[in-house]
Amino acid sequence: MKKDKEEKIACHVCQKMIPKAAALHAEGQEYVLHFCNLECLDYWKNQHNKEKT
Ligand SMILES: [Zn+2]
């Protein structure tokens, strides 16, 4: 049985499975999103900003 620290989550942008401990985070008011790298984080930020305008 693996411990929780081995848990993997899917990148919010590309859906790639990554270790939760290695993921980047973007926190909103009611959510936390996970990203595999800065490229995906920036991609989401761009999409997110567009939705507001
Ligand atoms: Zn990704």
PDB file of the backbone (N, CA, C, O) and the ligand in Angstrom, with CONECT records:
HET     ZN  A 101       1
ATOM      1  N   MET A   1       0.846  -1.202   0.000  1.00  0.00           N
ATOM      2  CA  MET A   1       0.000   0.000   0.000  1.00  0.00           C
ATOM      3  C   MET A   1       0.879   1.248   0.000  1.00  0.00           C
ATOM      4  O   MET A   1       1.780   1.396   0.825  1.00  0.00           O
ATOM      5  N   LYS A   2       0.597   2.128  -0.934  1.00  0.00           N
ATOM      6  CA  LYS A   2       1.361   3.374  -1.003  1.00  0.00           C
ATOM      7  C   LYS A   2       0.743   4.436  -0.090  1.00  0.00           C
ATOM      8  O   LYS A   2      -0.461   4.455   0.167  1.00  0.00           O
ATOM      9  N   LYS A   3       1.605   5.295   0.373  1.00  0.00           N
ATOM     10  CA  LYS A   3       1.121   6.413   1.186  1.00  0.00           C
ATOM     11  C   LYS A   3       0.572   7.533   0.301  1.00  0.00           C
ATOM     12  O   LYS A   3       0.760   7.519  -0.915  1.00  0.00           O
ATOM     13  N   ASP A   4      -0.094   8.486   0.907  1.00  0.00           N
ATOM     14  CA  ASP A   4      -0.695   9.583   0.169  1.00  0.00           C
ATOM     15  C   ASP A   4       0.334  10.434  -0.551  1.00  0.00           C
ATOM     16  O   ASP A   4       0.013  11.051  -1.566  1.00  0.00           O
ATOM     17  N   LYS A   5       1.534  10.482  -0.064  1.00  0.00           N
ATOM     18  CA  LYS A   5       2.547  11.317  -0.713  1.00  0.00           C
ATOM     19  C   LYS A   5       2.921  10.790  -2.099  1.00  0.00           C
ATOM     20  O   LYS A   5       3.548  11.498  -2.887  1.00  0.00           O
ATOM     21  N   GLU A   6       2.535   9.550  -2.392  1.00  0.00           N
ATOM     22  CA  GLU A   6       2.742   9.000  -3.726  1.00  0.00           C
ATOM     23  C   GLU A   6       1.572   9.309  -4.648  1.00  0.00           C
ATOM     24  O   GLU A   6       1.573   8.926  -5.819  1.00  0.00           O
ATOM     25  N   GLU A   7       0.595   9.989  -4.124  1.00  0.00           N
ATOM     26  CA  GLU A   7      -0.611  10.266  -4.899  1.00  0.00           C
ATOM     27  C   GLU A   7      -0.312  11.051  -6.166  1.00  0.00           C
ATOM     28  O   GLU A   7       0.511  11.967  -6.157  1.00  0.00           O
ATOM     29  N   LYS A   8      -0.975  10.696  -7.245  1.00  0.00           N
ATOM     30  CA  LYS A   8      -0.811  11.423  -8.502  1.00  0.00           C
ATOM     31  C   LYS A   8      -2.121  12.101  -8.873  1.00  0.00           C
ATOM     32  O   LYS A   8      -3.211  11.603  -8.592  1.00  0.00           O
ATOM     33  N   ILE A   9      -1.976  13.249  -9.511  1.00  0.00           N
ATOM     34  CA  ILE A   9      -3.141  14.002  -9.955  1.00  0.00           C
ATOM     35  C   ILE A   9      -2.949  14.396 -11.419  1.00  0.00           C
ATOM     36  O   ILE A   9      -1.825  14.398 -11.922  1.00  0.00           O
ATOM     37  N   ALA A  10      -4.022  14.721 -12.084  1.00  0.00           N
ATOM     38  CA  ALA A  10      -3.962  15.081 -13.499  1.00  0.00           C
ATOM     39  C   ALA A  10      -3.759  16.577 -13.652  1.00  0.00           C
ATOM     40  O   ALA A  10      -4.399  17.375 -12.968  1.00  0.00           O
ATOM     41  N   CYS A  11      -2.857  16.952 -14.560  1.00  0.00           N
ATOM     42  CA  CYS A  11      -2.673  18.358 -14.895  1.00  0.00           C
ATOM     43  C   CYS A  11      -3.982  18.930 -15.423  1.00  0.00           C
ATOM     44  O   CYS A  11      -4.665  18.294 -16.226  1.00  0.00           O
ATOM     45  N   HIS A  12      -4.323  20.112 -14.978  1.00  0.00           N
ATOM     46  CA  HIS A  12      -5.598  20.720 -15.363  1.00  0.00           C
ATOM     47  C   HIS A  12      -5.650  21.031 -16.860  1.00  0.00           C
ATOM     48  O   HIS A  12      -6.732  21.071 -17.446  1.00  0.00           O
ATOM     49  N   VAL A  13      -4.505  21.249 -17.473  1.00  0.00           N
ATOM     50  CA  VAL A  13      -4.459  21.646 -18.880  1.00  0.00           C
ATOM     51  C   VAL A  13      -4.289  20.431 -19.794  1.00  0.00           C
ATOM     52  O   VAL A  13      -5.106  20.214 -20.689  1.00  0.00           O
ATOM     53  N   CYS A  14      -3.244  19.644 -19.580  1.00  0.00           N
ATOM     54  CA  CYS A  14      -2.918  18.567 -20.519  1.00  0.00           C
ATOM     55  C   CYS A  14      -3.324  17.189 -20.008  1.00  0.00           C
ATOM     56  O   CYS A  14      -3.177  16.198 -20.723  1.00  0.00           O
ATOM     57  N   GLN A  15      -3.829  17.115 -18.788  1.00  0.00           N
ATOM     58  CA  GLN A  15      -4.346  15.871 -18.212  1.00  0.00           C
ATOM     59  C   GLN A  15      -3.256  14.840 -17.937  1.00  0.00           C
ATOM     60  O   GLN A  15      -3.554  13.680 -17.651  1.00  0.00           O
ATOM     61  N   LYS A  16      -2.002  15.257 -18.023  1.00  0.00           N
ATOM     62  CA  LYS A  16      -0.907  14.346 -17.723  1.00  0.00           C
ATOM     63  C   LYS A  16      -0.881  14.052 -16.227  1.00  0.00           C
ATOM     64  O   LYS A  16      -1.097  14.944 -15.407  1.00  0.00           O
ATOM     65  N   MET A  17      -0.614  12.794 -15.878  1.00  0.00           N
ATOM     66  CA  MET A  17      -0.567  12.417 -14.477  1.00  0.00           C
ATOM     67  C   MET A  17       0.796  12.764 -13.893  1.00  0.00           C
ATOM     68  O   MET A  17       1.830  12.373 -14.435  1.00  0.00           O
ATOM     69  N   ILE A  18       0.791  13.497 -12.791  1.00  0.00           N
ATOM     70  CA  ILE A  18       2.021  13.928 -12.151  1.00  0.00           C
ATOM     71  C   ILE A  18       1.921  13.711 -10.650  1.00  0.00           C
ATOM     72  O   ILE A  18       0.821  13.735 -10.097  1.00  0.00           O
ATOM     73  N   PRO A  19       3.054  13.499  -9.977  1.00  0.00           N
ATOM     74  CA  PRO A  19       3.018  13.388  -8.512  1.00  0.00           C
ATOM     75  C   PRO A  19       2.483  14.675  -7.902  1.00  0.00           C
ATOM     76  O   PRO A  19       2.909  15.770  -8.271  1.00  0.00           O
ATOM     77  N   LYS A  20       1.557  14.543  -6.977  1.00  0.00           N
ATOM     78  CA  LYS A  20       0.935  15.714  -6.386  1.00  0.00           C
ATOM     79  C   LYS A  20       1.975  16.645  -5.763  1.00  0.00           C
ATOM     80  O   LYS A  20       1.843  17.867  -5.817  1.00  0.00           O
ATOM     81  N   ALA A  21       3.001  16.051  -5.178  1.00  0.00           N
ATOM     82  CA  ALA A  21       4.034  16.847  -4.510  1.00  0.00           C
ATOM     83  C   ALA A  21       4.832  17.701  -5.493  1.00  0.00           C
ATOM     84  O   ALA A  21       5.413  18.715  -5.108  1.00  0.00           O
ATOM     85  N   ALA A  22       4.860  17.291  -6.762  1.00  0.00           N
ATOM     86  CA  ALA A  22       5.647  18.013  -7.764  1.00  0.00           C
ATOM     87  C   ALA A  22       4.811  18.978  -8.577  1.00  0.00           C
ATOM     88  O   ALA A  22       5.345  19.697  -9.422  1.00  0.00           O
ATOM     89  N   ALA A  23       3.510  19.007  -8.337  1.00  0.00           N
ATOM     90  CA  ALA A  23       2.612  19.831  -9.146  1.00  0.00           C
ATOM     91  C   ALA A  23       2.710  21.301  -8.763  1.00  0.00           C
ATOM     92  O   ALA A  23       3.002  21.647  -7.619  1.00  0.00           O
ATOM     93  N   LEU A  24       2.455  22.161  -9.756  1.00  0.00           N
ATOM     94  CA  LEU A  24       2.297  23.586  -9.488  1.00  0.00           C
ATOM     95  C   LEU A  24       0.833  23.859  -9.172  1.00  0.00           C
ATOM     96  O   LEU A  24      -0.054  23.139  -9.630  1.00  0.00           O
ATOM     97  N   HIS A  25       0.589  24.889  -8.396  1.00  0.00           N
ATOM     98  CA  HIS A  25      -0.781  25.167  -7.973  1.00  0.00           C
ATOM     99  C   HIS A  25      -1.237  26.550  -8.387  1.00  0.00           C
ATOM    100  O   HIS A  25      -0.450  27.496  -8.425  1.00  0.00           O
ATOM    101  N   ALA A  26      -2.508  26.653  -8.693  1.00  0.00           N
ATOM    102  CA  ALA A  26      -3.157  27.950  -8.862  1.00  0.00           C
ATOM    103  C   ALA A  26      -4.375  27.952  -7.952  1.00  0.00           C
ATOM    104  O   ALA A  26      -5.267  27.117  -8.102  1.00  0.00           O
ATOM    105  N   GLU A  27      -4.415  28.864  -7.031  1.00  0.00           N
ATOM    106  CA  GLU A  27      -5.498  28.879  -6.061  1.00  0.00           C
ATOM    107  C   GLU A  27      -6.482  29.982  -6.360  1.00  0.00           C
ATOM    108  O   GLU A  27      -6.106  31.142  -6.533  1.00  0.00           O
ATOM    109  N   GLY A  28      -7.742  29.613  -6.420  1.00  0.00           N
ATOM    110  CA  GLY A  28      -8.816  30.588  -6.546  1.00  0.00           C
ATOM    111  C   GLY A  28      -9.511  30.732  -5.215  1.00  0.00           C
ATOM    112  O   GLY A  28      -9.012  30.281  -4.184  1.00  0.00           O
ATOM    113  N   GLN A  29     -10.660  31.360  -5.248  1.00  0.00           N
ATOM    114  CA  GLN A  29     -11.394  31.579  -4.005  1.00  0.00           C
ATOM    115  C   GLN A  29     -11.954  30.271  -3.459  1.00  0.00           C
ATOM    116  O   GLN A  29     -12.048  30.090  -2.245  1.00  0.00           O
ATOM    117  N   GLU A  30     -12.326  29.358  -4.359  1.00  0.00           N
ATOM    118  CA  GLU A  30     -12.985  28.129  -3.913  1.00  0.00           C
ATOM    119  C   GLU A  30     -12.379  26.880  -4.525  1.00  0.00           C
ATOM    120  O   GLU A  30     -12.998  25.816  -4.506  1.00  0.00           O
ATOM    121  N   TYR A  31     -11.162  27.001  -5.075  1.00  0.00           N
ATOM    122  CA  TYR A  31     -10.602  25.836  -5.747  1.00  0.00           C
ATOM    123  C   TYR A  31      -9.080  25.902  -5.759  1.00  0.00           C
ATOM    124  O   TYR A  31      -8.490  26.970  -5.595  1.00  0.00           O
ATOM    125  N   VAL A  32      -8.464  24.759  -5.952  1.00  0.00           N
ATOM    126  CA  VAL A  32      -7.030  24.678  -6.198  1.00  0.00           C
ATOM    127  C   VAL A  32      -6.830  23.818  -7.437  1.00  0.00           C
ATOM    128  O   VAL A  32      -7.304  22.684  -7.496  1.00  0.00           O
ATOM    129  N   LEU A  33      -6.123  24.362  -8.428  1.00  0.00           N
ATOM    130  CA  LEU A  33      -5.848  23.619  -9.649  1.00  0.00           C
ATOM    131  C   LEU A  33      -4.399  23.185  -9.663  1.00  0.00           C
ATOM    132  O   LEU A  33      -3.540  23.815  -9.046  1.00  0.00           O
ATOM    133  N   HIS A  34      -4.136  22.099 -10.376  1.00  0.00           N
ATOM    134  CA  HIS A  34      -2.786  21.543 -10.422  1.00  0.00           C
ATOM    135  C   HIS A  34      -2.271  21.534 -11.861  1.00  0.00           C
ATOM    136  O   HIS A  34      -3.011  21.261 -12.806  1.00  0.00           O
ATOM    137  N   PHE A  35      -0.980  21.840 -11.997  1.00  0.00           N
ATOM    138  CA  PHE A  35      -0.367  21.906 -13.318  1.00  0.00           C
ATOM    139  C   PHE A  35       0.968  21.181 -13.301  1.00  0.00           C
ATOM    140  O   PHE A  35       1.669  21.179 -12.289  1.00  0.00           O
ATOM    141  N   CYS A  36       1.323  20.552 -14.447  1.00  0.00           N
ATOM    142  CA  CYS A  36       2.550  19.756 -14.504  1.00  0.00           C
ATOM    143  C   CYS A  36       3.772  20.648 -14.651  1.00  0.00           C
ATOM    144  O   CYS A  36       4.860  20.272 -14.215  1.00  0.00           O
ATOM    145  N   ASN A  37       3.617  21.829 -15.260  1.00  0.00           N
ATOM    146  CA  ASN A  37       4.757  22.723 -15.422  1.00  0.00           C
ATOM    147  C   ASN A  37       4.284  24.154 -15.650  1.00  0.00           C
ATOM    148  O   ASN A  37       3.086  24.418 -15.751  1.00  0.00           O
ATOM    149  N   LEU A  38       5.238  25.066 -15.729  1.00  0.00           N
ATOM    150  CA  LEU A  38       4.906  26.488 -15.880  1.00  0.00           C
ATOM    151  C   LEU A  38       4.186  26.775 -17.197  1.00  0.00           C
ATOM    152  O   LEU A  38       3.374  27.696 -17.287  1.00  0.00           O
ATOM    153  N   GLU A  39       4.494  25.974 -18.213  1.00  0.00           N
ATOM    154  CA  GLU A  39       3.862  26.182 -19.510  1.00  0.00           C
ATOM    155  C   GLU A  39       2.350  26.008 -19.398  1.00  0.00           C
ATOM    156  O   GLU A  39       1.576  26.818 -19.909  1.00  0.00           O
ATOM    157  N   CYS A  40       1.951  24.945 -18.724  1.00  0.00           N
ATOM    158  CA  CYS A  40       0.522  24.691 -18.544  1.00  0.00           C
ATOM    159  C   CYS A  40      -0.098  25.748 -17.629  1.00  0.00           C
ATOM    160  O   CYS A  40      -1.225  26.187 -17.859  1.00  0.00           O
ATOM    161  N   LEU A  41       0.620  26.147 -16.615  1.00  0.00           N
ATOM    162  CA  LEU A  41       0.106  27.180 -15.713  1.00  0.00           C
ATOM    163  C   LEU A  41      -0.119  28.487 -16.461  1.00  0.00           C
ATOM    164  O   LEU A  41      -1.147  29.138 -16.277  1.00  0.00           O
ATOM    165  N   ASP A  42       0.836  28.877 -17.303  1.00  0.00           N
ATOM    166  CA  ASP A  42       0.682  30.106 -18.085  1.00  0.00           C
ATOM    167  C   ASP A  42      -0.459  29.983 -19.086  1.00  0.00           C
ATOM    168  O   ASP A  42      -1.203  30.937 -19.314  1.00  0.00           O
ATOM    169  N   TYR A  43      -0.591  28.803 -19.680  1.00  0.00           N
ATOM    170  CA  TYR A  43      -1.673  28.575 -20.633  1.00  0.00           C
ATOM    171  C   TYR A  43      -3.016  28.776 -19.946  1.00  0.00           C
ATOM    172  O   TYR A  43      -3.903  29.444 -20.479  1.00  0.00           O
ATOM    173  N   TRP A  44      -3.158  28.200 -18.769  1.00  0.00           N
ATOM    174  CA  TRP A  44      -4.421  28.347 -18.036  1.00  0.00           C
ATOM    175  C   TRP A  44      -4.664  29.802 -17.643  1.00  0.00           C
ATOM    176  O   TRP A  44      -5.789  30.295 -17.730  1.00  0.00           O
ATOM    177  N   LYS A  45      -3.614  30.480 -17.213  1.00  0.00           N
ATOM    178  CA  LYS A  45      -3.746  31.895 -16.838  1.00  0.00           C
ATOM    179  C   LYS A  45      -4.257  32.717 -18.008  1.00  0.00           C
ATOM    180  O   LYS A  45      -5.126  33.572 -17.837  1.00  0.00           O
ATOM    181  N   ASN A  46      -3.721  32.463 -19.200  1.00  0.00           N
ATOM    182  CA  ASN A  46      -4.159  33.191 -20.384  1.00  0.00           C
ATOM    183  C   ASN A  46      -5.632  32.920 -20.684  1.00  0.00           C
ATOM    184  O   ASN A  46      -6.399  33.842 -20.962  1.00  0.00           O
ATOM    185  N   GLN A  47      -6.011  31.657 -20.625  1.00  0.00           N
ATOM    186  CA  GLN A  47      -7.410  31.301 -20.870  1.00  0.00           C
ATOM    187  C   GLN A  47      -8.312  31.941 -19.829  1.00  0.00           C
ATOM    188  O   GLN A  47      -9.389  32.448 -20.145  1.00  0.00           O
ATOM    189  N   HIS A  48      -7.862  31.908 -18.597  1.00  0.00           N
ATOM    190  CA  HIS A  48      -8.641  32.415 -17.472  1.00  0.00           C
ATOM    191  C   HIS A  48      -8.868  33.918 -17.621  1.00  0.00           C
ATOM    192  O   HIS A  48      -9.968  34.411 -17.371  1.00  0.00           O
ATOM    193  N   ASN A  49      -7.841  34.636 -18.022  1.00  0.00           N
ATOM    194  CA  ASN A  49      -7.962  36.080 -18.192  1.00  0.00           C
ATOM    195  C   ASN A  49      -8.909  36.427 -19.336  1.00  0.00           C
ATOM    196  O   ASN A  49      -9.660  37.400 -19.265  1.00  0.00           O
ATOM    197  N   LYS A  50      -8.862  35.623 -20.378  1.00  0.00           N
ATOM    198  CA  LYS A  50      -9.730  35.878 -21.523  1.00  0.00           C
ATOM    199  C   LYS A  50     -11.199  35.744 -21.142  1.00  0.00           C
ATOM    200  O   LYS A  50     -12.042  36.497 -21.628  1.00  0.00           O
ATOM    201  N   GLU A  51     -11.498  34.801 -20.287  1.00  0.00           N
ATOM    202  CA  GLU A  51     -12.888  34.564 -19.902  1.00  0.00           C
ATOM    203  C   GLU A  51     -13.480  35.752 -19.147  1.00  0.00           C
ATOM    204  O   GLU A  51     -14.690  35.974 -19.172  1.00  0.00           O
ATOM    205  N   LYS A  52     -12.626  36.502 -18.487  1.00  0.00           N
ATOM    206  CA  LYS A  52     -13.121  37.618 -17.698  1.00  0.00           C
ATOM    207  C   LYS A  52     -13.526  38.807 -18.551  1.00  0.00           C
ATOM    208  O   LYS A  52     -14.371  39.611 -18.158  1.00  0.00           O
ATOM    209  N   THR A  53     -12.908  38.910 -19.727  1.00  0.00           N
ATOM    210  CA  THR A  53     -13.175  40.082 -20.561  1.00  0.00           C
ATOM    211  C   THR A  53     -14.280  39.809 -21.588  1.00  0.00           C
ATOM    212  O   THR A  53     -14.628  40.693 -22.371  1.00  0.00           O
TER     213      THR A  53
HETATM  214 ZN    ZN A 101       0.248  20.002 -18.081  1.00  0.00          ZN2+
END
